[in-house]
């Protein structure tokens, strides 16, 4: 089967993704000045975005291709873990094997 045929059949696939899930945080803003204490830019943040990273991003990409996805991973019992679980719920990722 070639790559194009495999992509066309992705909606018939159920996948279990196992690995390290991450929550990538992106901050968008403007540098207004350099810190006087160290050569570090001071950013005025205008936008914050959190996205699934690592194995969680793989799961998201498989869903975008049409696959049904389950995840097996460990997340923290903290705000980032809650964000990850919420993002999985939004994507309809099976989380029965997601441990906290």
C-alpha atoms as an extended CHARMM CRD file, in Angstrom:
* protein
*
       100  EXT
         1         1  UNK       CA              0.0000000000        0.0000000000        0.0000000000  PROA      1               0.0000000000
         2         2  UNK       CA              1.3990000000        3.3880000000       -0.9390000000  PROA      2               0.0000000000
         3         3  UNK       CA              1.3050000000        6.4510000000        1.3120000000  PROA      3               0.0000000000
         4         4  UNK       CA             -1.7000000000        8.0230000000       -0.4010000000  PROA      4               0.0000000000
         5         5  UNK       CA             -3.7820000000        4.8530000000       -0.0120000000  PROA      5               0.0000000000
         6         6  UNK       CA             -2.7520000000        4.5790000000        3.6370000000  PROA      6               0.0000000000
         7         7  UNK       CA             -3.8930000000        8.1560000000        4.2990000000  PROA      7               0.0000000000
         8         8  UNK       CA             -7.2090000000        7.5330000000        2.5610000000  PROA      8               0.0000000000
         9         9  UNK       CA             -7.8140000000        4.4980000000        4.8010000000  PROA      9               0.0000000000
        10        10  UNK       CA             -6.8630000000        6.2770000000        8.0440000000  PROA      10              0.0000000000
        11        11  UNK       CA            -10.5210000000        6.6650000000        9.0110000000  PROA      11              0.0000000000
        12        12  UNK       CA            -10.6860000000        2.8670000000        9.3990000000  PROA      12              0.0000000000
        13        13  UNK       CA             -7.7830000000        2.8070000000       11.8700000000  PROA      13              0.0000000000
        14        14  UNK       CA             -7.9570000000        2.6130000000       15.6580000000  PROA      14              0.0000000000
        15        15  UNK       CA             -4.6060000000        3.5300000000       17.1970000000  PROA      15              0.0000000000
        16        16  UNK       CA             -3.1340000000        3.3320000000       20.6780000000  PROA      16              0.0000000000
        17        17  UNK       CA             -0.5010000000        6.0180000000       21.1990000000  PROA      17              0.0000000000
        18        18  UNK       CA              1.9420000000        5.2950000000       24.0350000000  PROA      18              0.0000000000
        19        19  UNK       CA              4.5320000000        7.8190000000       25.1110000000  PROA      19              0.0000000000
        20        20  UNK       CA              5.4340000000       11.0240000000       26.8790000000  PROA      20              0.0000000000
        21        21  UNK       CA              2.7110000000       13.6440000000       26.5830000000  PROA      21              0.0000000000
        22        22  UNK       CA              3.5940000000       17.2970000000       26.9480000000  PROA      22              0.0000000000
        23        23  UNK       CA              1.8440000000       20.6100000000       27.0910000000  PROA      23              0.0000000000
        24        24  UNK       CA              3.6370000000       23.1500000000       24.9160000000  PROA      24              0.0000000000
        25        25  UNK       CA              3.1590000000       26.7560000000       26.0350000000  PROA      25              0.0000000000
        26        26  UNK       CA              3.5440000000       29.6220000000       23.5860000000  PROA      26              0.0000000000
        27        27  UNK       CA              3.7940000000       33.2520000000       24.6470000000  PROA      27              0.0000000000
        28        28  UNK       CA              3.3800000000       35.9970000000       22.0500000000  PROA      28              0.0000000000
        29        29  UNK       CA              4.3680000000       39.5670000000       22.7830000000  PROA      29              0.0000000000
        30        30  UNK       CA              6.8130000000       42.3920000000       22.2410000000  PROA      30              0.0000000000
        31        31  UNK       CA             10.2060000000       42.9830000000       23.7880000000  PROA      31              0.0000000000
        32        32  UNK       CA             10.1540000000       46.4400000000       25.3340000000  PROA      32              0.0000000000
        33        33  UNK       CA             13.5110000000       46.4660000000       27.0430000000  PROA      33              0.0000000000
        34        34  UNK       CA             16.4070000000       44.4120000000       28.3450000000  PROA      34              0.0000000000
        35        35  UNK       CA             16.5480000000       43.5900000000       32.0410000000  PROA      35              0.0000000000
        36        36  UNK       CA             19.1030000000       45.6980000000       33.9440000000  PROA      36              0.0000000000
        37        37  UNK       CA             20.0250000000       42.6920000000       36.1230000000  PROA      37              0.0000000000
        38        38  UNK       CA             20.9410000000       40.3660000000       33.2470000000  PROA      38              0.0000000000
        39        39  UNK       CA             20.9740000000       40.4330000000       29.4430000000  PROA      39              0.0000000000
        40        40  UNK       CA             17.4310000000       39.0410000000       29.2870000000  PROA      40              0.0000000000
        41        41  UNK       CA             14.6220000000       40.5050000000       27.1800000000  PROA      41              0.0000000000
        42        42  UNK       CA             11.5040000000       41.6340000000       29.0770000000  PROA      42              0.0000000000
        43        43  UNK       CA              8.4150000000       40.5910000000       27.1090000000  PROA      43              0.0000000000
        44        44  UNK       CA              5.0180000000       42.2570000000       27.2810000000  PROA      44              0.0000000000
        45        45  UNK       CA              2.8420000000       39.1590000000       26.6970000000  PROA      45              0.0000000000
        46        46  UNK       CA             -0.2610000000       39.6930000000       24.5590000000  PROA      46              0.0000000000
        47        47  UNK       CA             -1.3010000000       36.0990000000       23.9340000000  PROA      47              0.0000000000
        48        48  UNK       CA             -0.8380000000       32.7320000000       25.6190000000  PROA      48              0.0000000000
        49        49  UNK       CA             -1.5050000000       29.4280000000       23.8920000000  PROA      49              0.0000000000
        50        50  UNK       CA             -1.2030000000       25.8520000000       25.1150000000  PROA      50              0.0000000000
        51        51  UNK       CA             -0.9960000000       22.9380000000       22.6940000000  PROA      51              0.0000000000
        52        52  UNK       CA             -0.5080000000       19.2080000000       22.9350000000  PROA      52              0.0000000000
        53        53  UNK       CA              3.0960000000       18.1340000000       22.4220000000  PROA      53              0.0000000000
        54        54  UNK       CA              5.0960000000       14.9130000000       22.2740000000  PROA      54              0.0000000000
        55        55  UNK       CA              2.9730000000       11.7620000000       22.0120000000  PROA      55              0.0000000000
        56        56  UNK       CA             -0.1370000000       13.9050000000       22.5400000000  PROA      56              0.0000000000
        57        57  UNK       CA              0.6630000000       15.7510000000       19.3100000000  PROA      57              0.0000000000
        58        58  UNK       CA              0.9790000000       12.4080000000       17.5230000000  PROA      58              0.0000000000
        59        59  UNK       CA             -2.5100000000       11.5120000000       18.7900000000  PROA      59              0.0000000000
        60        60  UNK       CA             -3.8610000000       14.8580000000       17.5690000000  PROA      60              0.0000000000
        61        61  UNK       CA             -2.3250000000       14.3480000000       14.1170000000  PROA      61              0.0000000000
        62        62  UNK       CA             -3.7920000000       10.8420000000       13.8210000000  PROA      62              0.0000000000
        63        63  UNK       CA             -7.2250000000       12.2390000000       14.6540000000  PROA      63              0.0000000000
        64        64  UNK       CA             -6.7610000000       14.8960000000       11.9720000000  PROA      64              0.0000000000
        65        65  UNK       CA             -6.1820000000       12.0460000000        9.5070000000  PROA      65              0.0000000000
        66        66  UNK       CA             -9.4510000000       10.4250000000       10.6020000000  PROA      66              0.0000000000
        67        67  UNK       CA             -8.2270000000        7.7010000000       12.9580000000  PROA      67              0.0000000000
        68        68  UNK       CA             -9.8690000000        6.8040000000       16.2510000000  PROA      68              0.0000000000
        69        69  UNK       CA             -7.2080000000        7.2830000000       18.9340000000  PROA      69              0.0000000000
        70        70  UNK       CA             -6.5870000000        6.1150000000       22.4940000000  PROA      70              0.0000000000
        71        71  UNK       CA             -3.6900000000        7.3770000000       24.6200000000  PROA      71              0.0000000000
        72        72  UNK       CA             -1.6290000000        5.5350000000       27.2400000000  PROA      72              0.0000000000
        73        73  UNK       CA              0.4490000000        7.9530000000       29.2750000000  PROA      73              0.0000000000
        74        74  UNK       CA              0.9960000000        9.5250000000       32.6720000000  PROA      74              0.0000000000
        75        75  UNK       CA              0.0690000000       13.1490000000       33.3770000000  PROA      75              0.0000000000
        76        76  UNK       CA              0.4990000000       15.2570000000       36.4780000000  PROA      76              0.0000000000
        77        77  UNK       CA             -2.2130000000       16.0030000000       39.0010000000  PROA      77              0.0000000000
        78        78  UNK       CA             -1.8080000000       19.7480000000       38.3850000000  PROA      78              0.0000000000
        79        79  UNK       CA             -3.0920000000       22.5230000000       36.1230000000  PROA      79              0.0000000000
        80        80  UNK       CA             -1.0690000000       21.3060000000       33.1390000000  PROA      80              0.0000000000
        81        81  UNK       CA             -2.4440000000       17.7860000000       33.5950000000  PROA      81              0.0000000000
        82        82  UNK       CA             -5.9770000000       19.2020000000       33.6970000000  PROA      82              0.0000000000
        83        83  UNK       CA             -5.3070000000       21.1500000000       30.4930000000  PROA      83              0.0000000000
        84        84  UNK       CA             -4.0070000000       18.0130000000       28.7750000000  PROA      84              0.0000000000
        85        85  UNK       CA             -7.0370000000       15.9650000000       29.8580000000  PROA      85              0.0000000000
        86        86  UNK       CA             -9.3870000000       18.7420000000       28.6880000000  PROA      86              0.0000000000
        87        87  UNK       CA             -7.6790000000       18.9590000000       25.2820000000  PROA      87              0.0000000000
        88        88  UNK       CA             -7.9600000000       15.1730000000       24.9030000000  PROA      88              0.0000000000
        89        89  UNK       CA            -11.6670000000       15.3700000000       25.7410000000  PROA      89              0.0000000000
        90        90  UNK       CA            -12.1780000000       18.0620000000       23.0900000000  PROA      90              0.0000000000
        91        91  UNK       CA            -10.5460000000       15.7730000000       20.5080000000  PROA      91              0.0000000000
        92        92  UNK       CA            -12.4750000000       12.6700000000       21.6580000000  PROA      92              0.0000000000
        93        93  UNK       CA             -9.2580000000       10.8250000000       22.4800000000  PROA      93              0.0000000000
        94        94  UNK       CA             -9.8280000000        7.6480000000       24.4870000000  PROA      94              0.0000000000
        95        95  UNK       CA             -8.2810000000        8.3050000000       27.9060000000  PROA      95              0.0000000000
        96        96  UNK       CA             -9.0130000000        5.0850000000       29.8020000000  PROA      96              0.0000000000
        97        97  UNK       CA             -5.2430000000        4.3960000000       29.9750000000  PROA      97              0.0000000000
        98        98  UNK       CA             -4.3400000000        7.9740000000       30.9580000000  PROA      98              0.0000000000
        99        99  UNK       CA             -2.9100000000        7.8480000000       34.4870000000  PROA      99              0.0000000000
       100       100  UNK       CA             -2.5740000000       10.7150000000       36.9710000000  PROA      100             0.0000000000
